């Protein structure tokens, strides 16, 4: 957990208060029916469950496969290995 200076905490608190003022002024500028519809849509979005976490992948696995033709080279040992007859 990071420590923040007293000044930074005060600045963040002031920003939060200012944002609340801006939000309330913006909602107040909307027509009442549109404001209610907006509040309902926000409540619906917040009530949805969080998206499921993607499945855990093996360590070192890249999330995106390489593009065709850009696959990693085989290790030197695999390239020098002679086939058995």
C-alpha positions in Angstrom: 0.0 0.0 0.0 1.4 3.4 -1.0 1.6 6.3 1.4 0.5 9.6 0.1 1.3 13.0 1.5 -1.2 15.1 3.4 -1.3 17.6 0.6 -2.1 14.8 -2.0 -4.9 13.4 0.2 -6.4 16.9 0.5 -6.1 17.4 -3.2 -7.9 14.1 -4.0 -10.6 14.9 -1.5 -11.2 18.3 -3.1 -11.3 16.6 -6.6 -13.9 14.2 -5.4 -16.1 17.0 -4.0 -15.7 19.0 -7.2 -16.6 16.0 -9.3 -19.8 15.4 -7.2 -20.7 19.0 -7.8 -20.2 18.7 -11.5 -22.3 15.5 -11.7 -25.1 17.0 -9.7 -25.1 20.1 -11.9 -25.1 18.0 -15.1 -28.0 15.8 -13.9 -29.9 18.9 -12.8 -29.5 20.3 -16.3 -31.2 17.2 -17.9 -34.9 16.9 -18.4 -36.5 15.1 -15.4 -37.6 12.0 -17.5 -34.1 11.7 -19.0 -32.4 12.2 -15.6 -34.5 9.3 -14.2 -33.8 7.1 -17.2 -30.1 7.8 -16.7 -30.2 7.0 -13.0 -32.0 3.8 -13.7 -29.5 2.7 -16.4 -26.6 3.5 -14.0 -28.3 1.4 -11.2 -28.8 -1.5 -13.7 -25.2 -1.4 -14.7 -24.0 -1.4 -11.2 -26.2 -4.2 -10.2 -24.8 -6.5 -12.9 -22.4 -9.1 -11.6 -18.7 -8.6 -12.4 -17.3 -10.4 -15.5 -15.7 -13.7 -14.8 -12.0 -13.9 -14.6 -10.4 -15.5 -17.6 -9.0 -19.0 -16.9 -5.5 -19.1 -15.4 -2.9 -19.9 -17.9 0.4 -21.8 -17.5 3.3 -19.6 -16.4 5.1 -18.1 -19.3 2.2 -18.5 -21.7 1.5 -15.5 -23.9 -2.1 -14.4 -24.0 -2.1 -14.0 -27.7 -0.8 -16.6 -30.1 1.9 -15.5 -32.5 0.9 -14.3 -36.0 1.3 -16.9 -38.8 4.9 -17.0 -39.9 6.1 -15.4 -36.7 6.2 -18.5 -34.5 9.2 -18.7 -32.2 12.2 -20.7 -33.5 12.8 -24.2 -32.1 15.6 -24.4 -29.6 19.1 -25.1 -30.9 19.0 -28.6 -29.5 15.9 -29.5 -31.4 17.3 -28.0 -34.6 20.5 -30.0 -34.4 18.9 -33.3 -33.4 19.3 -36.0 -36.1 16.4 -38.2 -36.9 16.7 -41.8 -36.0 16.6 -44.3 -38.8 
